[in-house]
Each structure stands twice: as C-alpha cells, then as structure tokens.
Amino acid sequence: MASGQHLLSLLMFIVQNKNLFSTNIKNYNTVTRHRNYLYLPQLDLNMYQKGAYYSGIKVFNNLPMVIQNEADNLKKFKLTLKQLLYTYLFYTLEEYFKQT
C-alpha cells in the first residue's frame, strides 16, 4: 500500500538525504538522457527492493522532470509534489508508476 502520504514521506526522505545517493552520471562514463536520475543499484534481493532506499530511488526517478528539478529547493519541491499528489490519488505504487 502506498498512499499519497507514504509517497510524500518517501520522496522527502530522498531529497533531504541526497548525499546518500549518487546519480547515473557519477556511475557511468556515457552521457545519456537519464544522467541526472538517481543511480538504482542492480540487486535481486526482494527484501532490499522493498526497502525505502531502493523504492525511494525508483519513485524519485519516475517523477516528472519538472518536480525532479525542484529537488534543490526543499520548499518548492514539497509544494510541487503535493500538487501532484492532490491531483492524482495513489493507493498503490503500481498506480503511481502507471500514472506518472
């Protein structure tokens, strides 16, 4: 279950702790259109993939670029994210990934 409040908390954790995450450009030498996405470690452990670190990266990378670009301004990021979450009511992560 992933309510809007859960998504908000998860994404705020990611943005407030950006120092714990690296971007694709830091991990790959090639420049791609996803170079500014957060690097998603390739692990097969199901338990790890359900954790806040891994799922938070997936959720953040799936945000519209307009919202991702606001990540450096915490206040503006939170406001823009809340607007998205009020526009679409997400009850599961699957709904979130289909809509965004």
N, C-alpha and C positions, 0 to 999 in steps of 0.2 A: 504494500500500500504506500503510495507517495502522494500525499495531499499537497496543496499549494504551500502550506506552512512548512512541510518537510523539505520541499524543493527550495524554498526561500532560505531555510536554515542551512541546508547543504551548500548552496551557492555562496552564501555569506561566509561560511567556513573557508571555502576555496579562495575567495577574494581576500579575506583577512589574513590568510596564511599563504600567500602567493610565493613566499620564499621557500616553501616546502616542495614546490612543483617546478618543473622545467618545461620549456617549450620545445616543439619539434625542431626548430632551427638550431637549438643547442645540442640536439642528439643526432641530427643528420646533417651531412655536408651539402646536400642539394636544397635548392630553394624551390619550394612548392607553394601552392595556394593555401595550404594548411600550416604554413611555417609558424604562425603565431598561436596555433592551438596548443593546448597543454599536452605534453607527452603522455601517452597511455601505455604503461608497461604491458608487455605481452605475456600474461601468465594464465595458466589453465586452472589454477586453484579456484574452485567455485566459491569457497568461503571468502577469499580475498576479493573476488569480483563483486561481492555483495556489500563490501565494506564502504565506508564513507570516502576514503581516499580514491578508490578506483571508480565507484559510481559517480562521485562528485566531478571527476575529470570528464567522464562521458556526458554528464548533464551539462557541464560548462561548455564543452566543445560543441554541443548541439544547440546552444543559444544562438539567436540571430546575431550577426556580426555587430549590429548597432549596439546591442547590450554588452557584448564582449568588450567592445572598445571603451566602454564606460568603467571598466574594472579598476582603473587607476583612481577614479573619483568615487569613493565609497558611498557617499550620499546620493549622488546622481545614479550610480549603479543600482542601489536599492530601490530608488523611486521608479526607475525604468523597468526593473524586474517586477516590482509589484504591479505595475500597469499591465505587463504581460500576463501575470498570474491571475489578475482580476478579469482580464478579457477572456481567458480560457481557463475553465475549471478542470484541473487534472486530478484524477483519483488514483492513477497508477503511472508508473514510469513508462509503460508501453503507450499510454495515451499521450504523454508528454513527447515521446520520440516520434510519434506519428504526426502530431500537430506542428511541431517546430521544425 
